[in-house]
Amino acid sequence: MVWATLGPVNEPFHEAMRDTGPVIEWATQCCERKNLDPDGLGMQMFYAADRGGHHGHDARDRDPRVLPVSRPVPDAARAG
């Protein structure tokens, strides 16, 4: 799923995005604050946000294909 979605939105992208619900659900659970190592990179991101380290700009501002794992994949991305 990861490698096929790094390029253009084409047939390999659509094929990789089919049936991704379980993977997205698993990744979402892994990234929840309560499941992170207090010394790990994921928790460091939460700490930065707690300190006001997020300035409202993220990858979604630059590329609409970038999706947060906490949201379902839109039907358009699944369509082949």
C-alpha positions in Angstrom: 0.0 0.0 0.0 2.7 2.5 0.9 5.0 2.2 -2.1 2.2 2.2 -4.7 0.8 5.4 -3.3 3.9 7.5 -3.6 3.5 8.2 -7.3 0.7 9.3 -9.5 -2.9 8.4 -8.8 -3.1 5.6 -11.4 -4.1 1.9 -11.5 -1.4 0.7 -9.1 -2.5 3.5 -6.7 -6.1 2.4 -6.9 -5.3 -1.3 -6.6 -3.2 -0.6 -3.5 -6.0 1.4 -1.9 -8.6 -1.4 -2.3 -9.6 -3.1 0.9 -7.4 -0.9 3.1 -10.0 -0.6 6.0 -8.3 -3.1 8.3 -4.8 -1.6 7.7 -6.1 2.0 8.3 -7.9 0.9 11.4 -4.7 -0.8 12.8 -2.5 2.2 12.0 -5.0 4.5 13.6 -5.0 2.4 16.8 -1.2 2.3 16.8 -1.0 6.1 16.5 -3.4 6.9 19.4 -1.7 8.7 22.2 -2.5 6.1 24.7 -0.6 3.4 22.6 2.6 5.3 22.0 5.9 4.9 23.7 6.5 8.0 25.9 10.0 8.4 24.4 9.0 7.6 20.8 8.7 9.8 17.8 4.9 9.7 17.7 4.7 10.9 21.3 7.2 13.6 20.6 4.7 14.9 18.0 2.0 15.0 20.6 4.3 16.9 23.0 5.1 19.4 20.3 1.4 19.9 19.6 0.8 20.3 23.4 3.5 23.1 23.4 1.9 24.8 20.5 4.4 23.4 18.0 1.9 22.9 15.2 1.5 26.0 13.0 -1.4 24.8 10.9 0.7 23.5 8.0 1.0 19.9 7.2 1.4 17.6 4.2 -2.3 17.9 3.3 -1.8 21.6 2.7 0.7 20.7 -0.1 -0.7 17.5 -1.5 -4.4 16.6 -1.4 -3.6 12.9 -1.8 -2.0 12.8 1.6 -4.6 11.5 4.0 -4.5 11.3 7.8 -4.9 7.7 9.0 -7.8 8.8 11.3 -10.1 9.5 8.3 -11.5 6.9 5.9 -10.1 6.7 2.4 -12.5 8.6 0.1 -14.4 6.5 -2.5 -12.6 8.4 -5.3 -9.3 7.0 -4.1 -10.7 3.5 -4.1 -12.3 3.6 -7.5 -10.4 1.9 -10.2 
